Amino acid sequence: MNKHITFHNHKVTKEDRNKLNKHKSLVIWMTGLSGSGKSTLAGDVEQALWDKGIRTYILDGDNIRSGLNNDLDFSDEGRQENIRRIGEVAALMSDAGMVVISAFISPFASDRKKAKDIIGEDHFVEVFVNTPIEVCEQRDPKGLYKKARAGVIPNFTGISSAFEAPENPDVEVRNHLNSRLSSCQQVVNYIESRILESDNYLIQHG
């Protein structure tokens, strides 16, 4: 930190906001290949949590690159800075008392570790949407794999750029083997257990 910058601790804390919301704040960090189903799962999980009275917000890869990170490319350096910024934004939103659902490829283990360090281990949940690349290519909802195979898109994760799969994720979802509903419920069940385990916060069910 710059020596001329002084961090200011305000009167209202994260714990105060958690008590007002009646649930703990968390960052649900979804990682997986393009086409793995991260955005769909994020939307389903958010709706399920929102229906239970939990304050949520989704940070989605394409949306963030359309605004905050529209100056970044897809080089390794660009990807690293993309994830660093998202980690900082997610940390701020977690501090504001929200359950943040982050849906990014985030291909490098070191970058996910940095995001976890920024957010804090107690407020970080890693969800690996483990869909085989063969299935992702079959889905290819945006036609990106076809373009990557043709050399139109360089540095494409899984084709010409590496994806380092999480070794010990908090939740591993195999949505190509399970129903959409069961994949969502798998994540929601874990999140509810994390929200309830700290300081006896209660979740309001409707």
Order of alpha helices (4+ residues) and beta strands (2+ residues): alpha-beta-alpha-beta-alpha-alpha-beta-alpha-beta-alpha-alpha-beta-alpha
